[in-house]
Amino acid sequence: MNIGIIGAGHIGSALAERLTGLGHVVHIANSRGPDTLKDVAQKTGAQPVTAEEAARHGDILVVTIPLKNIPDLPNNLFADVAADVPIIDTSNYYPLLRDGHIPELETGDLTESEWVQRHLGRKVVKVFNNIYADHIRTKGLPQGTAGRIALPVASDDAQAKQKVMALVEELGFDAVDDGSLHESWRQQPGTPAYGADLPADQLRALFEKLGPARSEAQHAEYLANHAKLEREMAKKNQG
């Protein structure tokens, strides 16, 4: 397949490396232009392009940029992209470390990817947000291997979700259906699924325990967990 990746940070670069290794043609873009991606191209085998070119040349597209930068993407970025092309969103909300406070995400009414979907004007598929980039690169295993990591996949577009779940399986992870985007809170930062590298049976059991609808108590608990995690990360960075 042709796969377009918009964002050349940790997740984007890890995906580019794995996908080219699987024989896919990857076009990768960042906000600073193709000339700044020579090192990424050399390391991953991906072709540096503009964001517009990455969007036009993908059978699957990946948007993996800081959440705060989503509104800055060109308004017509996906204008020429066919409606059946899945758009993957990997974003996470980091209000203390990176994104600043986004009031719509503080109330619990919207999940992160619902917010992204509104800004992009296209249905998105949420995945690759709850696993460390290095684990994407190094921990994929053949199907049926004991201890294979499962990744949650959520979307309001059932057909796009199935295409993305197949890609997740190809990368060496079990794809677990996390329902609609409104249910994707279960894979966001601060939740038990975030960064846990759970196998499929445990991940499904966790989602069943959590339920589909986020309660006020759950929202408060997971916001607090995430704030604690951000403070620990900030302290570690300063050290």
Backbone as CSV, one residue per row, in Angstrom:
resi,resn,N_x,N_y,N_z,CA_x,CA_y,CA_z,C_x,C_y,C_z
1,MET,0.834,-1.203,0.000,0.000,0.000,0.000,0.864,1.246,0.000
2,ASN,0.276,2.340,-0.416,0.856,3.658,-0.211,0.294,4.199,1.105
3,ILE,1.161,4.591,1.997,0.738,5.094,3.303,1.330,6.478,3.517
4,GLY,0.476,7.448,3.813,0.922,8.805,4.088,0.958,9.055,5.579
5,ILE,2.056,9.593,6.062,2.201,9.909,7.491,2.462,11.399,7.627
6,ILE,1.603,12.079,8.355,1.764,13.509,8.626,2.213,13.641,10.080
7,GLY,3.477,13.933,10.242,4.096,13.973,11.564,5.266,13.018,11.596
8,ALA,6.466,13.533,11.889,7.680,12.715,11.839,8.343,12.611,13.199
9,GLY,7.525,12.678,14.261,8.050,12.520,15.606,8.270,11.050,15.933
10,HIS,8.200,10.711,17.234,8.521,9.353,17.671,7.593,8.310,17.041
11,ILE,6.273,8.544,17.133,5.318,7.578,16.609,5.383,7.520,15.081
12,GLY,5.401,8.688,14.430,5.446,8.725,12.976,6.672,8.033,12.417
13,SER,7.817,8.277,13.032,9.058,7.666,12.554,9.065,6.157,12.786
14,ALA,8.551,5.741,13.952,8.502,4.301,14.250,7.587,3.577,13.261
15,LEU,6.433,4.157,12.982,5.520,3.553,12.017,6.137,3.522,10.623
16,ALA,6.796,4.603,10.240,7.424,4.652,8.922,8.460,3.547,8.769
17,GLU,9.265,3.360,9.793,10.306,2.332,9.745,9.711,0.933,9.611
18,ARG,8.697,0.634,10.422,8.078,-0.690,10.385,7.337,-0.926,9.069
19,LEU,6.621,0.085,8.614,5.797,-0.084,7.409,6.640,-0.245,6.153
20,THR,7.716,0.510,6.042,8.610,0.313,4.891,9.255,-1.061,4.961
21,GLY,9.550,-1.516,6.172,10.122,-2.846,6.340,9.182,-3.951,5.900
22,LEU,7.886,-3.672,5.947,6.883,-4.630,5.502,6.586,-4.522,4.006
23,GLY,7.269,-3.592,3.328,7.116,-3.472,1.887,6.163,-2.394,1.421
24,HIS,5.607,-1.608,2.357,4.711,-0.528,1.969,5.523,0.695,1.527
25,VAL,4.943,1.502,0.678,5.565,2.763,0.254,5.040,3.860,1.175
26,VAL,5.945,4.493,1.903,5.553,5.470,2.914,6.013,6.863,2.502
27,HIS,5.070,7.804,2.491,5.373,9.220,2.284,5.200,9.913,3.625
28,ILE,6.217,10.628,4.075,6.175,11.234,5.407,6.374,12.741,5.306
29,ALA,5.653,13.483,6.132,5.702,14.951,6.111,5.774,15.492,7.526
30,ASN,6.295,16.700,7.641,6.243,17.427,8.912,5.862,18.871,8.626
31,SER,5.880,19.700,9.652,5.457,21.092,9.480,6.546,21.974,8.887
32,ARG,7.780,21.463,8.827,8.913,22.300,8.393,9.360,22.032,6.968
33,GLY,8.784,21.033,6.318,9.112,20.791,4.923,10.006,19.587,4.695
34,PRO,9.954,19.013,3.478,10.696,17.783,3.157,12.202,17.892,3.350
35,ASP,12.763,19.088,3.153,14.217,19.236,3.262,14.728,18.960,4.658
36,THR,13.841,19.025,5.657,14.260,18.796,7.045,14.117,17.329,7.460
37,LEU,13.730,16.477,6.514,13.448,15.076,6.847,14.478,14.108,6.267
38,LYS,15.644,14.593,5.900,16.652,13.719,5.288,17.094,12.618,6.244
39,ASP,17.300,12.958,7.517,17.725,11.947,8.489,16.634,10.906,8.704
40,VAL,15.366,11.366,8.788,14.242,10.448,8.958,14.131,9.521,7.753
41,ALA,14.315,10.084,6.561,14.230,9.279,5.341,15.322,8.210,5.310
42,GLN,16.528,8.607,5.704,17.642,7.666,5.691,17.417,6.537,6.696
43,LYS,16.851,6.870,7.853,16.646,5.883,8.911,15.469,4.966,8.624
44,THR,14.402,5.513,8.033,13.154,4.754,7.907,12.883,4.217,6.511
45,GLY,13.501,4.823,5.498,13.191,4.435,4.123,11.961,5.129,3.557
46,ALA,11.357,6.026,4.339,10.181,6.767,3.873,10.601,7.907,2.956
47,GLN,9.670,8.333,2.090,9.942,9.413,1.152,9.455,10.738,1.738
48,PRO,10.341,11.735,1.924,9.922,13.031,2.462,9.084,13.805,1.450
49,VAL,7.953,14.311,1.893,7.048,15.068,1.022,6.396,16.169,1.849
50,THR,5.561,16.982,1.214,4.751,17.950,1.942,3.534,17.240,2.536
51,ALA,2.860,17.894,3.467,1.659,17.309,4.067,0.591,17.047,3.010
52,GLU,0.454,17.974,2.065,-0.531,17.814,0.996,-0.210,16.592,0.136
53,GLU,1.068,16.384,-0.155,1.465,15.220,-0.955,1.250,13.922,-0.189
54,ALA,1.543,13.934,1.105,1.325,12.739,1.927,-0.153,12.366,1.946
55,ALA,-1.013,13.377,2.031,-2.455,13.128,2.058,-2.954,12.562,0.732
56,ARG,-2.398,13.041,-0.371,-2.876,12.620,-1.701,-2.380,11.241,-2.100
57,HIS,-1.292,10.787,-1.497,-0.661,9.550,-1.956,-0.827,8.397,-0.968
58,GLY,-1.898,8.429,-0.179,-2.072,7.376,0.802,-3.324,6.540,0.607
59,ASP,-3.171,5.199,0.671,-4.338,4.314,0.781,-4.829,4.310,2.233
60,ILE,-3.903,4.597,3.147,-4.194,4.852,4.551,-3.363,6.060,4.956
61,LEU,-3.946,6.954,5.732,-3.233,8.142,6.207,-3.098,8.095,7.724
62,VAL,-1.987,8.617,8.214,-1.737,8.700,9.649,-1.461,10.157,10.013
63,VAL,-2.238,10.688,10.944,-1.975,12.029,11.475,-1.431,11.847,12.882
64,THR,-0.164,12.181,13.066,0.496,11.941,14.341,1.320,13.167,14.726
65,ILE,0.598,14.221,15.088,1.204,15.493,15.476,0.669,15.883,16.853
66,PRO,1.338,16.829,17.545,0.799,17.271,18.837,-0.643,17.737,18.703
67,LEU,-1.451,17.411,19.697,-2.877,17.719,19.631,-3.123,19.210,19.385
68,LYS,-2.318,20.058,20.012,-2.525,21.504,19.894,-2.329,22.006,18.466
69,ASN,-1.617,21.214,17.639,-1.336,21.629,16.258,-2.379,21.164,15.254
70,ILE,-3.335,20.352,15.703,-4.370,19.856,14.792,-5.123,21.006,14.104
71,PRO,-5.547,22.051,14.840,-6.278,23.139,14.176,-5.447,23.911,13.159
72,ASP,-4.111,23.760,13.194,-3.242,24.498,12.279,-3.043,23.784,10.946
73,LEU,-3.538,22.554,10.822,-3.425,21.862,9.536,-4.240,22.601,8.476
74,PRO,-3.814,22.558,7.211,-4.567,23.259,6.151,-6.019,22.797,6.089
75,ASN,-6.924,23.741,5.902,-8.360,23.426,5.879,-8.734,22.443,4.782
76,ASN,-8.010,22.503,3.674,-8.347,21.659,2.522,-7.423,20.444,2.399
77,LEU,-6.778,20.063,3.483,-5.759,19.013,3.426,-6.308,17.706,2.860
78,PHE,-7.556,17.375,3.193,-8.121,16.098,2.759,-9.175,16.273,1.653
79,ALA,-9.163,17.431,1.024,-10.186,17.724,0.006,-10.155,16.742,-1.153
80,ASP,-8.958,16.307,-1.543,-8.833,15.397,-2.678,-8.646,13.947,-2.259
81,VAL,-8.885,13.673,-0.977,-8.713,12.312,-0.454,-10.050,11.577,-0.529
82,ALA,-10.049,10.396,-1.131,-11.282,9.616,-1.279,-11.905,9.320,0.085
83,ALA,-13.216,9.253,0.100,-13.953,9.076,1.350,-13.650,7.754,2.038
84,ASP,-13.190,6.753,1.269,-12.943,5.442,1.868,-11.497,5.261,2.349
85,VAL,-10.705,6.320,2.316,-9.330,6.251,2.824,-9.345,6.459,4.337
86,PRO,-8.939,5.466,5.125,-8.923,5.636,6.580,-7.892,6.681,7.011
87,ILE,-8.268,7.487,7.977,-7.360,8.480,8.552,-7.136,8.117,10.017
88,ILE,-5.917,7.732,10.336,-5.565,7.306,11.688,-5.159,8.524,12.510
89,ASP,-5.694,8.597,13.722,-5.317,9.632,14.684,-4.614,8.962,15.846
90,THR,-3.374,9.375,16.132,-2.603,8.787,17.237,-2.493,9.727,18.431
91,SER,-3.190,10.851,18.402,-2.898,11.933,19.349,-3.320,11.631,20.784
92,ASN,-2.619,12.265,21.708,-2.956,12.277,23.126,-2.914,13.713,23.637
93,TYR,-3.730,13.971,24.629,-3.847,15.303,25.213,-2.886,15.424,26.397
94,TYR,-1.874,16.317,26.257,-0.911,16.568,27.318,-0.982,18.054,27.697
95,PRO,-1.936,18.430,28.555,-2.140,19.856,28.855,-0.984,20.504,29.597
96,LEU,-0.310,19.769,30.473,0.759,20.362,31.276,2.081,20.419,30.517
97,LEU,2.403,19.378,29.787,3.705,19.280,29.141,3.783,19.939,27.769
98,ARG,2.610,20.008,27.060,2.736,20.378,25.653,1.578,21.187,25.087
99,ASP,0.341,20.755,25.333,-0.794,21.257,24.566,-1.485,22.465,25.174
100,GLY,-1.214,22.774,26.449,-2.016,23.787,27.123,-3.413,23.232,27.364
101,HIS,-4.250,23.974,28.043,-5.579,23.472,28.388,-6.568,23.738,27.250
102,ILE,-7.254,22.687,26.838,-8.297,22.762,25.816,-9.618,22.513,26.530
103,PRO,-10.403,23.573,26.771,-11.604,23.446,27.613,-12.541,22.321,27.191
104,GLU,-12.692,22.101,25.876,-13.624,21.057,25.404,-13.205,19.659,25.843
105,LEU,-11.924,19.479,26.162,-11.444,18.167,26.588,-11.401,18.027,28.103
106,GLU,-11.710,19.088,28.806,-11.675,19.047,30.270,-12.984,18.543,30.858
107,THR,-14.076,18.700,30.122,-15.397,18.376,30.674,-15.717,16.892,30.634
108,GLY,-15.097,16.159,29.735,-15.411,14.750,29.578,-16.486,14.484,28.545
109,ASP,-17.059,15.550,27.959,-18.096,15.350,26.946,-17.512,14.808,25.642
110,LEU,-16.305,15.255,25.299,-15.635,14.827,24.071,-14.401,14.000,24.407
111,THR,-14.154,12.961,23.615,-12.860,12.295,23.693,-11.868,13.072,22.821
112,GLU,-10.608,12.765,22.997,-9.575,13.453,22.231,-9.797,13.308,20.722
113,SER,-10.110,12.084,20.297,-10.249,11.849,18.858,-11.560,12.392,18.296
114,GLU,-12.593,12.518,19.132,-13.801,13.212,18.666,-13.474,14.671,18.378
115,TRP,-12.640,15.260,19.211,-12.209,16.651,19.026,-11.391,16.762,17.730
116,VAL,-10.485,15.807,17.521,-9.687,15.792,16.292,-10.592,15.642,15.073
117,GLN,-11.549,14.736,15.158,-12.457,14.484,14.042,-13.227,15.741,13.659
118,ARG,-13.664,16.502,14.648,-14.377,17.757,14.370,-13.488,18.728,13.609
119,HIS,-12.222,18.811,14.008,-11.321,19.774,13.367,-10.923,19.328,11.959
120,LEU,-10.749,18.032,11.758,-10.341,17.546,10.438,-11.503,17.493,9.464
121,GLY,-12.706,17.391,9.994,-13.866,17.293,9.115,-13.971,15.957,8.413
122,ARG,-13.268,14.963,8.918,-13.290,13.607,8.364,-13.311,12.610,9.514
123,LYS,-13.973,11.480,9.314,-13.970,10.447,10.339,-12.555,9.891,10.501
124,VAL,-12.178,9.644,11.753,-10.833,9.149,12.030,-10.906,7.820,12.772
125,VAL,-9.766,7.137,12.782,-9.612,5.886,13.504,-8.540,6.085,14.564
126,LYS,-8.894,5.848,15.825,-7.958,6.059,16.933,-7.163,4.786,17.204
127,VAL,-5.834,4.873,17.094,-4.960,3.739,17.392,-3.521,4.248,17.499
128,PHE,-2.646,3.433,18.067,-1.220,3.718,18.245,-0.971,4.827,19.268
129,ASN,-1.999,5.228,20.021,-1.797,6.303,20.996,-1.399,5.773,22.364
130,ASN,-1.645,4.476,22.636,-1.424,3.987,24.001,-0.229,3.041,24.090
131,ILE,0.639,3.079,23.089,1.845,2.244,23.096,3.059,3.135,22.860
132,TYR,4.155,2.820,23.525,5.382,3.593,23.343,5.913,3.398,21.925
133,ALA,6.459,4.460,21.359,6.953,4.401,19.983,7.991,3.297,19.811
134,ASP,8.874,3.148,20.780,9.917,2.128,20.657,9.322,0.724,20.651
135,HIS,8.167,0.555,21.318,7.525,-0.757,21.322,6.885,-1.062,19.969
136,ILE,6.422,-0.025,19.267,5.949,-0.223,17.892,7.088,-0.773,17.048
137,ARG,8.249,-0.248,17.291,9.424,-0.607,16.499,9.938,-2.012,16.845
138,THR,9.838,-2.422,18.118,10.574,-3.614,18.560,9.719,-4.762,19.095
139,LYS,8.432,-4.536,19.395,7.684,-5.570,20.112,6.567,-6.242,19.323
140,GLY,6.508,-6.019,18.024,5.552,-6.749,17.207,5.930,-8.218,17.118
141,LEU,4.932,-9.107,17.198,5.164,-10.554,17.180,4.216,-11.234,16.194
142,PRO,4.580,-12.427,15.708,3.689,-13.153,14.800,2.355,-13.473,15.468
143,GLN,1.316,-13.558,14.663,-0.012,-13.867,15.173,-0.006,-15.216,15.891
144,GLY,-0.657,-15.259,17.050,-0.724,-16.489,17.828,0.382,-16.643,18.846
145,THR,1.387,-15.757,18.827,2.481,-15.824,19.794,1.981,-15.432,21.175
146,ALA,2.342,-16.212,22.188,1.945,-15.899,23.560,2.509,-14.549,23.983
147,GLY,1.676,-13.748,24.648,2.127,-12.451,25.133,2.103,-11.349,24.093
148,ARG,1.542,-11.632,22.926,1.456,-10.603,21.881,0.654,-9.402,22.397
149,ILE,1.179,-8.214,22.215,0.529,-6.989,22.685,-0.713,-6.706,21.848
150,ALA,-1.774,-6.285,22.511,-3.004,-5.892,21.823,-3.133,-4.382,21.808
151,LEU,-3.590,-3.846,20.684,-3.803,-2.410,20.555,-5.286,-2.127,20.328
152,PRO,-5.865,-1.200,21.090,-7.268,-0.835,20.891,-7.434,0.039,19.656
153,VAL,-8.531,-0.207,18.937,-8.832,0.544,17.720,-10.277,1.028,17.813
154,ALA,-10.495,2.339,17.731,-11.841,2.913,17.862,-12.147,3.805,16.669
155,SER,-13.408,3.787,16.230,-13.815,4.654,15.124,-15.330,4.649,14.997
156,ASP,-15.851,5.693,14.352,-17.270,5.747,13.987,-17.498,5.204,12.580
157,ASP,-16.425,4.798,11.915,-16.483,4.275,10.553,-16.061,2.808,10.597
158,ALA,-17.023,1.892,10.532,-16.744,0.467,10.694,-15.805,-0.069,9.612
159,GLN,-15.992,0.400,8.377,-15.163,-0.093,7.269,-13.714,0.361,7.426
160,ALA,-13.531,1.628,7.771,-12.176,2.148,7.981,-11.511,1.430,9.157
161,LYS,-12.287,1.160,10.193,-11.748,0.471,11.364,-11.216,-0.902,10.992
162,GLN,-11.937,-1.625,10.159,-11.506,-2.959,9.759,-10.193,-2.903,8.973
163,LYS,-10.050,-1.922,8.087,-8.805,-1.778,7.325,-7.628,-1.494,8.257
164,VAL,-7.861,-0.638,9.241,-6.790,-0.278,10.169,-6.462,-1.452,11.092
165,MET,-7.471,-2.191,11.526,-7.213,-3.360,12.366,-6.355,-4.383,11.633
166,ALA,-6.570,-4.542,10.325,-5.744,-5.450,9.523,-4.297,-4.975,9.495
167,LEU,-4.098,-3.647,9.415,-2.742,-3.093,9.413,-2.072,-3.317,10.767
168,VAL,-2.826,-3.144,11.855,-2.301,-3.388,13.198,-1.814,-4.831,13.314
169,GLU,-2.622,-5.773,12.808,-2.244,-7.189,12.850,-0.970,-7.431,12.029
170,GLU,-0.864,-6.773,10.890,0.316,-6.937,10.033,1.581,-6.436,10.734
171,LEU,1.423,-5.420,11.555,2.562,-4.855,12.278,2.995,-5.721,13.458
172,GLY,2.191,-6.752,13.776,2.597,-7.671,14.832,1.881,-7.498,16.148
173,PHE,0.686,-6.892,16.111,-0.095,-6.676,17.326,-1.521,-7.182,17.117
174,ASP,-2.146,-7.640,18.197,-3.555,-8.024,18.125,-4.412,-6.765,18.156
175,ALA,-5.316,-6.652,17.216,-6.207,-5.491,17.156,-7.481,-5.796,17.933
176,VAL,-7.794,-4.951,18.917,-8.991,-5.113,19.741,-9.944,-3.953,19.462
177,ASP,-11.178,-4.272,19.137,-12.181,-3.267,18.811,-12.560,-2.510,20.080
178,ASP,-12.326,-1.194,20.081,-12.673,-0.353,21.230,-13.934,0.463,20.953
179,GLY,-14.738,0.019,20.004,-16.028,0.654,19.783,-15.934,1.966,19.031
180,SER,-16.838,2.875,19.357,-16.914,4.177,18.688,-15.854,5.123,19.238
181,LEU,-15.701,6.265,18.570,-14.762,7.270,19.085,-15.171,7.757,20.472
182,HIS,-16.471,7.780,20.752,-16.928,8.234,22.064,-16.506,7.255,23.161
183,GLU,-16.241,6.015,22.767,-15.769,5.016,23.731,-14.245,4.976,23.830
184,SER,-13.554,5.746,22.994,-12.092,5.680,22.954,-11.432,6.316,24.176
185,TRP,-12.234,6.878,25.098,-11.674,7.359,26.365,-10.959,6.225,27.099
186,ARG,-11.358,4.987,26.809,-10.796,3.840,27.518,-9.335,3.569,27.157
187,GLN,-8.823,4.222,26.105,-7.425,4.040,25.722,-6.622,5.333,25.875
188,GLN,-7.222,6.341,26.478,-6.548,7.632,26.636,-5.587,7.614,27.836
189,PRO,-4.688,8.601,27.907,-3.769,8.703,29.043,-4.509,8.735,30.378
190,GLY,-3.908,8.087,31.360,-4.492,8.058,32.707,-5.347,6.836,32.972
191,THR,-5.728,6.118,31.901,-6.544,4.915,32.053,-5.639,3.697,32.242
192,PRO,-6.195,2.589,32.746,-5.372,1.382,32.949,-4.814,0.787,31.661
193,ALA,-5.399,1.131,30.516,-4.917,0.574,29.242,-3.738,1.344,28.680
194,TYR,-3.483,2.535,29.202,-2.489,3.421,28.596,-1.072,2.947,28.928
195,GLY,-0.325,2.575,27.882,1.065,2.153,28.060,1.223,0.818,28.750
196,ALA,0.140,0.035,28.868,0.182,-1.200,29.665,0.622,-2.421,28.876
197,ASP,0.570,-2.349,27.546,0.981,-3.474,26.692,0.254,-4.765,27.057
198,LEU,-1.060,-4.687,27.232,-1.845,-5.847,27.642,-2.090,-6.798,26.471
199,PRO,-2.199,-8.104,26.733,-2.644,-9.028,25.689,-4.132,-8.859,25.442
200,ALA,-4.617,-9.442,24.349,-5.985,-9.185,23.893,-7.041,-9.571,24.915
201,ASP,-6.905,-10.726,25.561,-7.936,-11.154,26.502,-8.033,-10.210,27.689
202,GLN,-6.902,-9.728,28.158,-6.907,-8.798,29.290,-7.449,-7.431,28.887
203,LEU,-7.130,-7.003,27.672,-7.616,-5.698,27.209,-9.136,-5.724,27.040
204,ARG,-9.658,-6.796,26.460,-11.111,-6.917,26.297,-11.808,-6.964,27.649
205,ALA,-11.222,-7.704,28.601,-11.807,-7.795,29.941,-11.802,-6.429,30.625
206,LEU,-10.734,-5.660,30.419,-10.658,-4.320,31.002,-11.745,-3.422,30.436
207,PHE,-11.934,-3.447,29.119,-12.959,-2.603,28.499,-14.356,-2.996,28.976
208,GLU,-14.579,-4.281,29.168,-15.880,-4.727,29.662,-16.102,-4.225,31.084
209,LYS,-15.049,-4.245,31.891,-15.141,-3.753,33.267,-15.391,-2.247,33.301
210,LEU,-14.721,-1.500,32.439,-14.865,-0.049,32.419,-16.239,0.380,31.924
211,GLY,-16.822,-0.402,30.996,-18.099,-0.037,30.403,-17.920,0.946,29.262
212,PRO,-18.953,1.146,28.449,-18.831,2.032,27.288,-18.895,3.518,27.620
213,ALA,-19.689,3.896,28.620,-19.897,5.312,28.944,-18.998,5.724,30.111
214,ARG,-18.310,6.835,29.951,-17.405,7.331,30.991,-18.193,8.079,32.058
215,SER,-18.092,7.638,33.293,-18.775,8.313,34.391,-17.967,9.532,34.839
216,GLU,-18.595,10.414,35.587,-17.888,11.585,36.115,-16.734,11.155,37.013
217,ALA,-16.962,10.108,37.796,-15.912,9.624,38.699,-14.718,9.087,37.907
218,GLN,-15.002,8.339,36.839,-13.912,7.829,36.003,-13.150,8.970,35.350
219,HIS,-13.876,9.958,34.842,-13.218,11.094,34.190,-12.288,11.811,35.168
220,ALA,-12.760,12.048,36.377,-11.953,12.736,37.380,-10.733,11.894,37.765
221,GLU,-10.948,10.594,37.924,-9.850,9.704,38.313,-8.754,9.670,37.257
222,TYR,-9.151,9.544,35.988,-8.152,9.392,34.945,-7.474,10.713,34.609
223,LEU,-8.189,11.827,34.769,-7.528,13.133,34.636,-6.456,13.302,35.702
224,ALA,-6.774,12.894,36.936,-5.819,12.996,38.039,-4.611,12.087,37.791
225,ASN,-4.878,10.873,37.316,-3.780,9.951,37.000,-2.853,10.546,35.941
226,HIS,-3.462,11.143,34.924,-2.668,11.691,33.827,-1.873,12.913,34.286
227,ALA,-2.477,13.749,35.117,-1.769,14.917,35.641,-0.559,14.479,36.468
228,LYS,-0.741,13.430,37.250,0.378,12.894,38.041,1.483,12.393,37.124
229,LEU,1.091,11.667,36.070,2.066,11.164,35.101,2.820,12.309,34.434
230,GLU,2.112,13.361,34.051,2.758,14.512,33.413,3.752,15.189,34.352
231,ARG,3.375,15.313,35.619,4.290,15.933,36.598,5.549,15.089,36.759
232,GLU,5.385,13.776,36.782,6.545,12.886,36.906,7.436,12.986,35.668
233,MET,6.820,13.084,34.501,7.583,13.216,33.260,8.334,14.542,33.228
234,ALA,7.681,15.610,33.677,8.314,16.931,33.710,9.526,16.924,34.654
235,LYS,9.347,16.286,35.793,10.440,16.220,36.777,11.612,15.422,36.213
236,LYS,11.276,14.330,35.500,12.318,13.505,34.916,13.072,14.276,33.823
237,ASN,12.346,15.043,33.041,12.967,15.834,31.976,13.891,16.907,32.539
238,GLN,13.475,17.493,33.658,14.289,18.521,34.298,15.551,17.945,34.903
239,GLY,15.425,16.684,35.358,16.579,16.023,35.985,17.604,15.590,34.955
